[in-house]
Amino acid sequence: MIREATEQDAKAMAEIYNHYIRNTVITFEEDEVDAHNFVDRIRKIQKSGFSWLVAIDDNEIIGYAYSSQWNERAAYRNTAEVSAYLSPSVIAKGWGTSLYEVLFASLRDKAIHIVIAGVTLPNPASVAIHEKFGMEKVAHFKEVGYKQGKWLDVGYWQVKLDT
């Protein structure tokens, strides 16, 4: 099941995200976050009119995805950024695709023109899901982040939703 996130989901989402903070370079955050931080993030996204979704399996939150305005300047109002995180136990089981299907539909409903995603490289799984949704690599920034003792590249993918 996929539904809009609530503040009560914050603790479970923080636990998923903290796995990536601690164990990977997928996110450039280095300090773990708590449920209060996630409540603030959810409120900000939803107040701006974008979606924050959770995936639930067997009454447990197993992943989330959200969209946000890519840049705050008015001329960017029809460009959104997307992101998704899954519990390690459900990776490669279709949940990322399901979350993005619902998220992309909500962006089409909002008349979003361009969707952008940033990906720490290398990350073949993230590249694959973004390309599955028609996104193409449009930028590659070398050594823009430093985490876990190494310099990291970031690529940007984008897709045009309307024709």
Helices and strands as residue ranges (DSSP letters): E 2-4, G 7-9, H 10-23, H 35-47, E 52-57, E 60-69, G 74-76, E 79-86, G 88-90, H 95-109, E 114-121, H 124-132, E 136-147, E 150-160
